[in-house]
Amino acid sequence: MTAEAKYRTLLDEAQRAYQSNARMKTFAPFPDDITPQHVDPLHCPCGDWLAAERGLVSPHYGALQDAIVAAAPHARWRETYKDTAIGDDFLSRFGCYAIIGPDGPYTSEQLRLWIVYMPVHLYYPWHHHPGEEMYMVVSGYAVFRAEGEEDKVLGSGDTCFHKSNQSHAMETLDAPVMCLVAWRNGFDTVPVLS
């Protein structure tokens, strides 16, 4: 299967999962202005972690999980925190790539959509951004933290909303996690460590 075919499957499965989740649909409609675009792959060590991952289980979104893994070797993995003091362990194990966005195989003016993957025992430190954000857990589980809220352990099908510039963090324990992440505004400002 070509990279383009894998991207198309990924987009179709992402749309199916997104539209089957009431909180995602309430957050923002799935975009109707999607345009394909060329993307040059960028390999990061996190892609190797994902390729070797055997702990992801998705009772709700198995087809999406499979599509994310299949498209991963062709993805342009993000290096959002490359020039920060976040540490080599995080940089090598935290994974994020766009499905819909400037560095993804599709673009839209209405929504950005990424996948986030974290293997076991990884801490994503407190960070913030102007973009309002909704996480939907595809598989596995993690502890989600947000300023002013109680910590939550979320698993497949669960969602977590972050307001504009609300500091938040995430941590995996004895299981990995894979999430679909949507932004509905504030597209031009990348996350900043809090």
N, C-alpha and C positions, 0 to 999 in steps of 0.2 A: 504494500500500500504506500502511495506517495505521501510526502509531508502534507501536501494540500488536502488529500483525502483524510488524513488523520486530523488535521485542523477542522475540517468540515464535520467530522464525527464528533469532535470535541465541542464545537459550537452547538451542534444539535442536542447533545446530551446535557450541556450546560443550560441551554434554554429549557429543556424538558424538566430538569431538576429545579431550576429557578422558578418556573411557572407552576410547579406543583407545591411550592412552599408558600403558604399564605403570607408570612412575614416578609419574605423577599418581594413578593408582588406588591405589598403595601408600601415597602420602602421606595420602590421605583418600578415602573413597568419595564419589561425587557425591551431593549431598544429596537426601533423599527427603521433605523437609518444605518445599519451595519454594512460596511464596505470592506471587501478583502484587500489586503496589502501584502507586499513582500516583506519578509522578516529574515534577517541573517541570524542563524543560530549563534548563541553564546553559551559555551559549556562552562559550568561551575561544578565544584566538587559535590554540591548538594544533589545534582542530577545523578551522580553515581550512588549516593545514599538512597535516593528514591528507586533507582533501578534494582538495587539489592534488597529493598524493603519487603519483608514478608509478614509484617504485623498489622497491616491495614485491612480492616473488615468493614464493609458498608452494607448494613441491612436495608437501607433505603435507596442508595445511589451507586450500586455496583457498576452499572454501565458507565456512569460519569467517572468513577475512580479509574476504571480500565482505560477510558479515553484520555484522561490526564496523564497516566503513565505512558501510554502509547505515543502521545505527542511530545513528551518531555525531551527526548533526544534532539528534537528539531526546534526546541524553544529558545528564545533569547532570555536566559535567566537573568534576573535583576541583581544588581550589585549596589543596592540602595545605601548600605552602610559601609562601603568599602574604605572610605577615607576617614573613618571615625575610630574611636578607641573601644569599639564593641568587642574586639577580640577575635582571634583566628578560629577558635572552636565554633563560635556562632557563624562566622562568615563561611566556614566550610560545610556546615550542616543545615543552616536555614535556607529554604528554597522558596522562591516566588517567581512566577512568570505570568505575563499578560495573555489573556485570551482576546479581550477587547481593549485596545489602548495603543499608544504610539509605538510601543515595542512588541506588539502582538500581531497575530495574523489577520486581525480584524480591527477596524476603527469605528468609532461612533462619537457624535457630539453629545449624546444623552447620558452615557454611562461608561464607566471603566469596570472591567471584570478581570480578576486575577485568580490564580490558585496559590495557596500557601501550603507548604509541606514542612513539618518538623518531626524529626525522629524522636525516639525516647530521650528523656532527661535533658531537654533543651529549654533554656529560659530566653524568651524574647523580652528584652528590657522595656521599661516605660518609655513611651514615645507618643507623639501627637502629630496632627496634620489638620489643615482647614477642611479637607474633604470629609463629608459625612459618610460613614462606612457601616456596612452590614456584613458580618461574617455568617456563613452557613457551614456547619460541619458536615463534610461529605463522609468521612470515615475516621475511626479512632475517637479519641477524646483528649481534652486539655482543660487546664484551669484558665479561665478568662478573668482578668482583673480590669476594672475601670474606676477612675477617680470618682469618689462619692458613692460607690456601689459595693455591695457584698461580692466576694469572689464567687464564681460559678463554675462548676464542672459541666462541660457541655459535650454531647456526643452526637452521633449521626442524626441529622434532621433539625438539630437545635440551632438557634441563631443568637447573635449578640450585636447590638447596635452601639456605635460610638458617635457621639455628637461632635460637631466641629470643634477642634482643638481640645477635646477631652483626652487627657492622658490615659493610656491603657497599656497592658502588658499581657503576656500569655506564657504558659509553661506546660510542657508535657511531662508526665510522670512515667508510668510503666508501659505506656502505649504511645505510638506515634499519632499524629493527627494530619488530616488533609482537609482544607477548607476552600470554599468558593467565596471570594471577597468582592463586594461591589462598592463603588463610590458613585455618588450622584452629583457631586459638585466639587469645587476646589481642586480640579484636575492638575493644575500646573505646579503645585507645591508638594514636594516629596516629604515623607515622614522625617521627623527630627527627634532625636533622643531627648527625653524630658529631663 
